[in-house]
Amino acid sequence: MTTNSTIKWRPTWKVWLPIVLFIVPLILEKEIFGTYFSPFVYGLFVFVIGIIYYFRLKLWQSFVVMTMMTIAICTYFLAARPEQIEEMILLLGLDAGPVFVPWLKTYLTMPVWFVILIINSIIFYSLGPFLMKALDLEKAAIRLFKLAAREITDETNGFTDRPYHAGEHSYTRDRIIGFASFLEGKKICRAEFPGAGIRFIFSMGISPLNNKYKDTLSYVAFDDDGGLNVFISENDYKQYKKQYTFNQLCELMGKTFLRFAEYYSSNNENRIITEMKSV
């Protein structure tokens, strides 16, 4: 049984990052050195994270939200403290030129920044919930793959791009629809209804919210005739640190969803959340 982390490390956004990487460094830098380099460093960090998430999730919303956050942060300090920013540029051995401060005071004033803040707020209010859901789905997918790998015993490279028949289920379509609604509501996976059956889509890479690529992502399918089929994408398979036996991995992923369905059917939905949080 695998007990340690089975998934390769990846940069992810955490709710505490603004405090640790922005607010605390800003306060310390201001009090000790009297400069404001940390907001621009943090802005660059946010911008890079936006690029990483754009290529990983294939969602343009991640790039737009992160870029606007960067612009709002950096332009505030340029508008509020132009003279100090000029002194910081001189500390770097650069010459901002005689028109730098007058230009900022003319074209990048606090009212202008306030307009930028309003635009940023509108964008975040419009796109933020969608991006947050995508991030939650990514985190849930990582947990699902960790759960499936806990009882892996074989480590041989046997990847195949064909769905794997992982067994049978005894649930009616109505019961699986309710199960799907629960999993979607908890942002564990995305449910799709292709016709005959219900497909639960999840991914550690491209977001299931991207309709263009969703047919290429990992899924567990509950067929109306009782069949249970599992497909794991090559990208997800490569996120494991080890090369697990592919058929066994698919079988255990199917058992994970069957176990969750049993929890749901017996009104023990909280056990699903508890088990997800255990890895």
N, C-alpha and C positions, 0 to 999 in steps of 0.2 A: 504494500500500500504506500502511495506517495504521500508524504506528510509536509514537506516544505513547499515553497513556492514553485509552481511548475511552469509559470508563464514568464517570458522574457520581460525585462524591465522596459518601460516606455514612459516618456514624459506625459503627465496628466495634470489637469487643472484641479487645484484644491481650494476650498473655500477660505482657508487660512493664509493663502499666498499673499493677498494684498496687505495683510497685517505684518507678516514676517519680512516680505521683500520690499514693501513700500512705506507703510506708516512708521514702523520702528526705525528703519534706516534713515528716513527723512528727519525724524525728531533728533536722533543721535547726531546726524551730520550737521544739522542746523545749530545745535547747541555746542558742539565741539569745534567744528570748522567754519561755521557760518556760510556754508555753500549749499547748493541744491543740485548736485549731480545725480543723486539717487532717483528722483522722478524720471529723468531721461533714461537712466539705465533700466528702470522698471518698465518704462514705456517700450523700450526696445525689446525687453523680455516678452511683454504681452504681444507685441507685433510678431515676434518669431513663433510664439505659441499658436497664434492665429494661422500662420502659414503652415505649421506642422499639422494642425487639426484640419485645415482645408485639404491637404493632400491625403490625410489619413481617413477622414470621414467622407470626403468628396462632397462637402456641403459648403457652398459659398457663404452661407450665413455666418460660419465661424470666422472667416477672414474679415467680413464686414464689421461684425461686432467688435472683434479684437482691435482692428485698425482704428475704429472710431474711439475706442477707449484710449488708445495710444495718443491720438490727436488731441482729445480732450485734456488728458493729463499734461502733455508737453506744452500745449498752447496756453494753459493757465499760468504756468510759471514764466513763460515768455511775456505774457501780458501783464502779470502782476509785479514782476521784478526784473525789468529790462536792464537796469544798471548792474544789478548783481549777476545777471546772466553774462553781461559783457565782461565783468571781472573774472568770471569762471572761464570764459573763453581765453582770456589773457593768461590765466594760470596754466592752461594747456599749451601755451607757447604759440597761440594763434592770434591773429589780428582781425577783429570783427569789422574794422573800418569805421570811419566817422559817421556814416549814415545808419549804422545798425540800430542804435537806441532811438533816434528820431523816427526811423521807419516803423519800429515796433509801437511807439507811442502814437503814431498816426494811423496805422492800418491794423494793428493787433491790440486793440484796447480791451478793457474788461467788458464793455457792452458787446463787442464782437465775440469775445470768448463765451459770453452768456448765450449768444445765438448758437454757437457751436455746441454748448452744453445741451440746449433744447433739442437740437437735431440729434445729438448722441442719445438723449433720453428717449426720443421717439423711436429711433432705430432699435435701441435695447428693449423697449417695451414691445415692439413689433416682432423682433427676431429672437430676443433673449429666451423666451419660454421654449421655442423650437430647439434652440441650441442646447439649453439645459436638458431637454428630454433626450436629445441625441447623446449627450455625455452620460446621462443616467443609463441609457441602453447599452453604451459601451462598457460601463462598469459592471452592469448586470451580466453581460456576455462573458466578461473575464471570470466572474464568479461561477457561471455555468460551466465553463471549460475547466476550471479548477475542481469543481465538484465531480465532473465526469472522470477526471484523471486520478481521483483519490484512490480508486481500487484497481488501477492499471497494474498489471503484473508483467506484461511482455513489452519489450522495447525493440521493435524491428520496424524498419521503414516499409510500410505497406500502403501508402496513400493511393487512393483511386478517386477519380472524379465522378463516379457513379453513386447514386443513392444506395444505402445499405438497408436491407430489410431487418429491422431490429426486434421483430416479434409481432404480437397481436395485442389489441386492447378491447375492452368490453363496454365502452362508453357510447351512449347515444350521441347524435349530432348536437342535440339541444344541450346536453351536459357539457360537451366540449366547447360549445359556443360560450357558455357561462364561464368555463375555465379560461377561455381565451380573453374574455372581458376582464377577468381578475388579473391575469398576467399583464395585460396591456395597461390596466389602471395602475399597477405597481411598477410600471416601466421596466419589466423584466425582459420582454421581447415584443416583437410586433406580430400580430396575427393577420393572416391573409386567408381569404376564402376563394380558392381557385375553381370551385365547382363541386367536385366530389371529394370532400374532406376539408380539413383545416390545417394550415401550415403555420408553425411558429418559427419566426425568422429572428436570428440574432447574429451578431458579428463583432469581432474585436478590431475590425478595420473599417471598411466602408459602412456607413450608417444604414440601418434598415429603413430609415426615413427617406433615403434617396431612391426614388421609384425607378430610376434608370438602371440601377445595379442590383436591385433587391432579388432578382431571379438567380443571381450568381452567389448569393450569400448562404451561410449555413442555416439549416432548418431541421425541425422535427415535424413530420406530417402524420396526423391522425386521419386515416382514410375512413370513409363512411362504411366500408365493408369490414372494418376491424383491423386493417393492416396498420403497422407502425413503421414508417420509413425515416431514415436519418441521412442527411447529407451534410458533410463538413467541408468547407471550402479549403483550397490549398493554402490561402493566406492565413486562415485561422490555424490550420494544422502546423504551419511553420512558426507560429508564435510560441509553441511549446519549446522548452529548453532541450527536451529529449525527443527522439523519434519513436513515439509509441505505436504499438500495433494498431493499424487504422480500424480494422473491423471491431476490435475490442473497445476502442474509443467510441465508435459509433453506437455499439451495443450499450455501453454504460451511459452515454448521453440519452439514448432512448429510455433506459431505466430511470434516469433522473426525472424526465418528464412524466413517465408513468407514475412515479412516486409522488410527484407534485399533484398529478390528477387525482390520485387516491386521497391525498390530504384535502384537496378541494371538495371531493365528493363526500367525505366524512366530516365536513364543516371544521376542518383543522387547518384553515388557510394560513394561520399564523406560523405554523410549522414550516411553511415554504419560506417565509421571510427569515425565520430563525436559521434555517439551513443555508440560505444564501449568505447570511451574515457570518456564518461559521468559517468561511474561507477568505 
